[in-house]
Amino acid sequence: MSTKNNEKVDVGFIWRITDDVLRDTFRKNEIGDVILPFVVIRRIDCILEPVNKKVRDAYNNFYDKVPADKLGPILRKSAGGLKFYNTSKHTLISLKDDPKNIEINFTNYLQGFNEEVREILEHFQFDKVIARLVKNKLLYEMIGAICQIDLSTKKIDNHGMGYVFEELIRISNEQSNETAGEHFTPRDVIGLMNAIIFSTEKEELSQPGIIRTIFDPACGTGGMVNLGKKYINEVLLKEIDKKPEIRTYGQELNEQSFAIAKSEALITGEDANNIKHGNSFSEDQFSGKTFHYMMANPPYGVTWKKDMDFIKNESLNPAGRFYAGLPRTSDGQLLFLQHMLSKMEREGSRIAVVTNGSPLFTGDAGSGESEIRKWIIENDWLECIVSLPKDLFYNTGINTYIWFLTNKKQEKRKGKVQLINAAANIAKGENGNAKVEHIFANPEKKSLGNKRNKIEEQYIKQITKIYEDFQDGDYCKIFDNQYFGYYQLTIEQPQVDEGGNTITNKKGEPKPDSKKRDKENVPLSADIQKYFEEEVKTHVPEAWIDFAKTRIGYEINFTKYFYKYKGLDTSEDIKNEISSLENEITNLLKDLLAE
């Protein structure tokens, strides 16, 4: 169960409790509600074991002699500087010595924890879990089962414990059929985000006495900010003795995920008060605060209708987060982008956000989505977008992208956007056989939900090098900001009477026929009049542009920029392919008959 050398921890030893204790009482989709808080308590219980006596002695000496606000620091000090403690006379192991009084003693044990731990258990709604265990006479069995697992730091480090939390909540979400992409970002994807977001930061982070912040507004179980900090200390600045002070922050709406994130912050020595619960749109817990680094995998295609009034009201405020525009209510991804951009440090921030394809191109010119893209690109904040290989995520197989944004672009990147195609490209080989031209992921040894592929370290390095080289190539395109913008022209044609004569208004101008009205998208770099004369007037001489209806739109048609035309197969290729298929079928039939 050791996690040395970054080995993954097998969570099966915990999940077996479901078969041994919980199976007949709790439904499949409820198992996580029981297991997760017990794992948190067991982890804390194991960490506290060496200091329990000192804490209880300090409590007995001071609890009636000092004010309550003074007692906490004394007890934390007696716990060796840990941010949690337990003043009861019980441990999980000692509870097993008195089966008859298990409920009373367990309640006493839980009440002995400091306020932060009790708050975490409240968000797990642990009282309901205990009530059901007691009702079904399973509390003693559950405590006995969890005590068989050694979750001490000697057996499993904080990194490994984070993986345990991650796996357990992933499995429980899977069994609950949670919304695709809502909770999890696999570690290989976070690894790529870290490699690119921090690739420009080594010199700055190496300065003595530096303090930097990492924030995730949809933090789930906290994995993204924790792995960001780990990357800085253990990879980027591996050879530097004096590390910067990295402070992590997060906000999460899901109570269970929030409880896990706060638990992990508490257990690993982070400031657990930096993890907030609530809706990032309508209950921004970090209003007015800015951050140096921001990372997120906000939920895809999740409606924000219930927050509509609040968000629409804020969008009317020029100083608000959503003034640039509002996307359709069925998808809040671009709201998260605006939320994060509003929290950029003036001295410079770097942002990485995972999205599906929708924020790239959904919405016509003048729509909320287009206006948000226009605002981002015209402010020169969009640095790079990476299209990811398929089947990387646990709960969704759709196409995904990472947006990298910053308000401190390198000189060579100013006014430009880099697109990196890290999705697999398939090309036709000889004799019609399909071959992989290039790929940035390998199959997982074992599929985990929809996660069938993994971006291994070698591919993370390749993609990061493409980013750093900043050169056009097969997998990289660099465009001026203006390239993504276009004029949407309204093309009118005149109404005609039964005799084919043009109908005019009082001024003698032709009346437009709404049935013949058309739209033309023209690149911002093009000469509108020249385009109109060559592309429209030659086909419809009587047409004209209604300039009053002209709008500017922005879209990023990622697939189009990397499209390579592949000619039709020759008759010889088709013949060879059919012949090859016939041979395969013949051999298969022979094998079947031989059996």
N, C-alpha and C positions, 0 to 999 in steps of 0.2 A: 504493500500500500504506500510505499515511499514515493516521493515525487522528485527525487534527485534527477538531474539531467533533463528536466522538463518532461518527464514521462506523464502520460495521461493517467488519471486515477480511475480505476474500475468502480463505477457506482453500483454495480450489480449487488455488492455486499449490503448496500442499504436497501435497494429495491426489493430484495428477497423478503424484507419485513412485510411487504404487502401480502405475500402468500402465507407467511407464517402467522400473522396476527390480524390483518385488516380485511382480508378478501371478502368474507361473508357479511361484513357490517357496512363497509364503505363502498360506494360505487367507484368504478375505475377512474372517473373524472374527479373524484374527491380525494384520492390517495395523496396527491401532492399537498393538499391542505393539512394533512396530518404529518407527513414525513418532514416537510421543510422546516416547520418550527422546532420539531424535535431534534433535527440535525443542528440547527443553530444553538439550541440549548446545550446539546451534547458537546459541541465545539467549545462553547464558553466554559462549560463545566470542566472539560479537560485542561483548558488553559489556566483556570483558577486553582486547580488542584494543589500546586506547590505553595500557594499564598493564602489558602483558605483560613488556616489557623491564625495567621497574623492579622487578617482582616477582622475575624471574629473577636480576637483579643482587643483590637483597637476599638471596635464597635462597643464592646462591653465596658471599656474604660472611659469612653467619651460620649456615648449617645445621650446621656442625661446631664452632661456637663457643658456642652457647647451648643450654640444655635445650629439649626438644621443646615443652614447655608455654609457653615464652617465644617460640618461633619463630613460632607462629601469629599473635599480635598484631602482630609486626613485619611479617609478610607482608601482613596485612590493611591495615596502615597504608600500605605501599608500593603497595597496590592502590587507594589513594584512599579508604579507609574501607569498601570493599565487603566483604561477609561471605563472599566466596568468592574463590579465586585458583587459578592453575595454575602449578606450578614446572617443568614439562617444557619442553624446547626446541621442542616442536611446537605448532602450531595446526591446526585442521581444514584450513585452506587449504594449509599447508606439507606436510601429510601426502600431498597429491596429487603432490608432487615425487618421491616414491620408491615407485612402485607395487609393486615387488618385495618390499619390507619393510613393506607396509601393516599387516599384523596385529601385528608386533612393535612398530612405532612407535605404532599406535593404542592398544595396551595400555599403553605407556609414557606416552602422553598422558593416558589416563584415570587412571592412578596418580598423576599430577601434581596432580590436584585435591585440595582440602582434604577433610577427613573427611565434612562434611555432604553435599557433592556426591556422594561415593562411596556414602554410605548411601542417597541417593535412587536412584542407579543400581541398587543392590542390590534395592531394592523394586520397581523396574521389571523385575527379573530379566534385566538387560541382558546378563549373560554368556551366557545361553542364546541370546539374539537374535544376538549377535556370532558364536557358534559356528555357527549356521545360515547366516549370511551368508558366513562364511569357507568353510564346507563347499561352498556353492554358488557360490563365487568372485564374490560380489556386494558385499563390503565396500568395495572401492575405488569401485565404481559408486555405492553408497549415499552415501558421503562426498562424492563429486563432486556428486551431485544435491542434497544438503542444503546444500552450499556455494553453490549458485546462488541461495539465498534470503537476502536481507539482513534479519536480525532485530535490527539495531542499534536503539538507543533513538531515533536520529534518524529512522528510518523508521517505527517502531511503538512507541507509548508503552506503559506498563505496563497501562493499561486495555485497550488493543487486544490486548496479548499475552494477557491473561486471556481475552478473547473467543476467540482462536485456540485456546488450551488447551481451552476449553469446547466449542467446535465439534468439534474433533478427537475428544475423548473421547465426545461425544454420538454422533457418526457411528459410532465403533468399537463403542460399546455397542449401538447400533441393529443393527449387522451381527451382533453376538453374541447378539441377542434377549434382552437383559438384562431383568430383572423390571421391570414397569411402575412408573414413578415413583421408581425406586430411586436414580438418580444425579443427575437434573437439575431445577433450578428455573429457569425462564426469567427473564430480566432484568426483564421488565415486572412479573412477580409479585413479585420481590424489590423492585422500585421501589415497589409498593403497600405492601408490608410496611414498608419504610423510612419512607415518608411518614406512616404511622399510628403506628408505634412511636416515632418521634422527634418527632412533632407537639407533644408536651408538654414537650420537653426543651431547647428553645433557650436559655432563661434559665439553666438549670443548666449547660449545656455552654459558655456564654459566660463563665463565671467564670474569672478568671486562675489558671493553675497547676493546672487540673483534670486528673485522670487517670481515664479510663474504660475498661472492658473489654467486648469483644464475643465471644461464644462460640457455637459451633455443634457439637453433639455428634454430628452425622452430616454432616460438613462437605463430603463429596465432594471436589471440586477446589478448595474454599475460596472460591468465588465469593460466597457470601452474606455472610461476615464482611468480605471485601475491599470489596464494594459498600456495605456498611453504613458502613464508615469513610469511603469516598469520598463518600457522601451527606452525612455530617456536615460534612466539610471543604469540599465544593464546592457544596453546595446549602443545607443548613440554616444554616451559618455562612459563607456566601459572602462577605459584606461585613465580616466580623470578621477583623482582622489576626492576632491571637494565637489560634491554634487550640489546642484541648485535646490532650493526649496520649492517643491511642486505641490500645490494645493488643488485638490479635486472637488468638483461640485456637480450636483445632478438634481434633476427634478423628474418625478415619475408619477403617473396617474394611477396605475394598477397597484392596489394595496399590497398584494403579495410580493410583487417585484420590488416595490419600495422597501418593504420590510427586509428583504434579502440584501438590497443595496446598503441599507442603513446598518444591518448586521455586519456586513463585510467591512464597512468603514470603521465600525466600532472595534471589531476584532483585530483589524490590521493597524490600528493606531491612528487612522485618519480622524479628522473632525467630523463626527457623525451628524453634527448640526448643519453641515454643508449639503446633506442629502435631504431634499424637501419633497413633501407629498402634495399633489394637486395638479390641476390642468394648466399646462404651460401657456395656453392662450388666454383663458379667463382668470387664472389665479397665478400670474407670474410671480413666483417667490423670490426672484432676483431682479426685480424692477430697479432700474438705474445702475445696476452693476455691470461691469464689463470684464471680458476674459481674454487671455492671450491666445488660447487654443480652444477650439470647439469641435466636437465630433458628435455625430448622431446618425441613427438609422430610424427615422420616424416611420410610423405606420403608413403603409401604402393603401390608397383608396378608401380611407376611413373618413366618414362624414364628420363635418363640424357644424351640423344643423343646430344642435342643442346649444352651441355657443354663438349662434349667428348674430343675435342682437348685440351682444358685447363686442364682437369682432367688427361688425359693421359700424358701430358707434366709434370705436377706436380708429377705424380706417378714415374717418372724416377729419381726424386731427393730424395736421401736417407734421407734428412731432411724434405721432404714434408709430407703432411698429408696422402697421399694415396700410400705410398711406399710398404706397406704390400701386396697389391693386389687390383684388380679392379673386382667388380661383373659384371654380364651381364648388358648391357645398359638399359634393361627393368625394372630394379629395383635398386633404389639408397639407400635402407635402410642401407646397410653396409658401404656406403660412409659416412652417417651421424654418424655412430658409430666411424669410424676412425677420422672424423672431431672433435668429442667431446673428444676422447682420446688424441688428439694432444693438447688439452687445459687443461690438468690436471695440478694442482699445484704440485710442487715438494714435498711440505709438506703434500700433501694428498688431494685427491678429491673423491667424490662419485657421481656416474652417474646412472640415471634410464632412460631407453628407451623402448617405446612401439613398438613392431613389430608384423607382422603376422608370419606364420610358416616358410616362405621361408629362412630367414637368418640362421635358425637352421640346415638345411640339404641340401639346394640346392647346386649343384656343386660337381663334382667328385674330387678325389684326384688330386692336382696340379692346380685346377681351382682357379679363383680369390676368390670366396666365401670361399673355403676350406682353402686357404692360409691366409685369414683374420682371420678366426676362429682359425687357428693354431697360428697365431701371438698373438691374444688376450689371448688364454688359456696358451700358453707357457710363456707369460709374467706374468701369474698368476693375471690377472686383472678381470677375470670373477668370480663373487662371487656367484650369485644366478640367477635363471630364474624361474619366476612364470607363469604357464599357467592359463589364466583367464577363468571364466565362459563365455558361449556364450551369444550373443545378449546384449552386454553392450554398444555398440557404436551406435551413431545416424545414421550413413550412411553406416554401413557394419555389416554383421552378421558372418564374417569369424572368425576362431580361432585366438586368439591374446595372446601375451606373453609380460611380462615385464622383460627386462634384467637389472640386477644390477651389475655395474662394479666399481672397486676401485683400487687405488694404495696404499691403507693403510689397508690391510686386518688384521682382528684380528688374533692372533696367532693360534687359533684353526681352522681357515679357510684357512690358508696358504697351497697352493698346492691342494686345494679341490674346488669342485663346488657343490652347493646345488640346487636341483630341487624341486619345490613345485607344486603339482598338485591341483590347486584350481578350476579346471573345474569340473562340476557335474559328479558323477559316478552313473550309473544306474545298479541295481542288480535285479535278479529275486527273487520275493518273493514266498510265499506259493501258491499252486494251480495255478501257472503260472502268477499271478498278478505282474505287474511291480511295484517296489517301489524305492524311492530315497534312496540310501545308505548314501550319504552325499552330501551336496551342500553348496556352499559359496555365494549364491546370492538368492534373492527373486524376484518374478515378480514385475515390476513397476505397480502402480495403474492404470496408463494410458500409453500405448506405445507411445514413442516419436521417430518417424521414425522407424529404426531398433532396437532401444533401448527398449528391453522388460524386461530386468532384471537389478537389482541393487545390488551392494555389500554394504550391510548395515553395520553400524558401528560395530555391533557384529562380523560380518565376517571379517572385516578389522583387528579387534583385534585377532581373531583366526589365521588368516594367518600370522600376524606379530609374534604371539607367536610361531608358527611352525618355522618361520625364526629364531627367537632368541634362541629357544631350540636346534636347530642344531642337530637333532637326526633322524636316519632312522625310517620310519614308513609308514603307508598306503598312506600318502599324501606327504611324503618327502623322497627323496633319496639323498645320499651324495656319490660322487665319487671322486677319485683322478683325477687330471687334465689329466693324461695319458690315462684314461679310454676312452676318446672321440677320441683318435687318433688311426690310423690304418695304416699298410703297405698295399699298393695296389700292389700286385704281378702280374706280367705278366707271365702266364703259356703257354709255347709253346709245340707243338707236331710236330714230323718230317713229312716232305713231303715223300710220297711213290710213286713208279712207278706203272705201271699196274700189275706188278708181286708181288706187296706188299713189295718190297724192299725199304729200307730207302735211300733217295737221300742225298748225302753229298756234302760239298764244297771242295775246293782245300786242305784245312787242314784236311780233313777227318771228319769234324764235321757235324752232321745232319742239313739239312736246315729246318728252321721253316715253317710250313704251316699256312699262315695268316688266312685261313678260319677256322682253328681249334683253333686259339688264344683265350685265356680266361683270365679273371681277377679274382683275389681272394683277398678279404679284410681280413687281419689278424690283430687282436689287437696288439698294440705296446708291450703289456706285454707278448705276446706269444713267444714261441721258433719257429722261422720261419721254420727251417729244420724239426723239429718234426711235426709241423702242416702239412707241405708238404708231409712228409712220410705217415702220418696217414690219411689225408683227400684227398690227390690227387693221390699219387703214388699207393695206394691200388686199385684205380679205373682205372688209366691210367699209367701203369708202364713205358712207354717210354717218359713221359712228363718231362720237366725241367723248372726251373725258369730262366728268363732272368733278372738278377739282375740289369743290366744297366737301365732297364725301371721301376725299383721300385720307387714308390712315397709314400710320407707320406700324409695322408688326415686326416681331422677332421670333425666330424659331431655330432650333438646332436639330436638323434632320440628319442624325448621326449615321444611320445606315447608308444614306445616299452618298456621303462623302467618301466612304470606303468601298463603295460598290465597284466590282470589277466585272465587266461584261464577259461572259463565257459563251462562245459561239455554240450553235447547235451541233450535236454529235453527227458525224458523217455516217453514211449508210454502212460503211465498213465497220465503224465503231459499234453501231447497233447490232450488226450481224455477229460480231465477236462476242458482244455481251450476251446475246441470246444463246449462242453456242456454249459459252461458259456456264450459263444457267442450266442448260439442258444436261451438261456433263455432271453438274452438282446434283441435280435431281436423280439422274441415272445411278450415280454412286450411292446416294442416300437409299434408293430403292433396293440396291444390291445388299447394303448393310442390313436393312430391315428383313429381307428374305433370308439372309444368312443366319439371323437370330432365330 
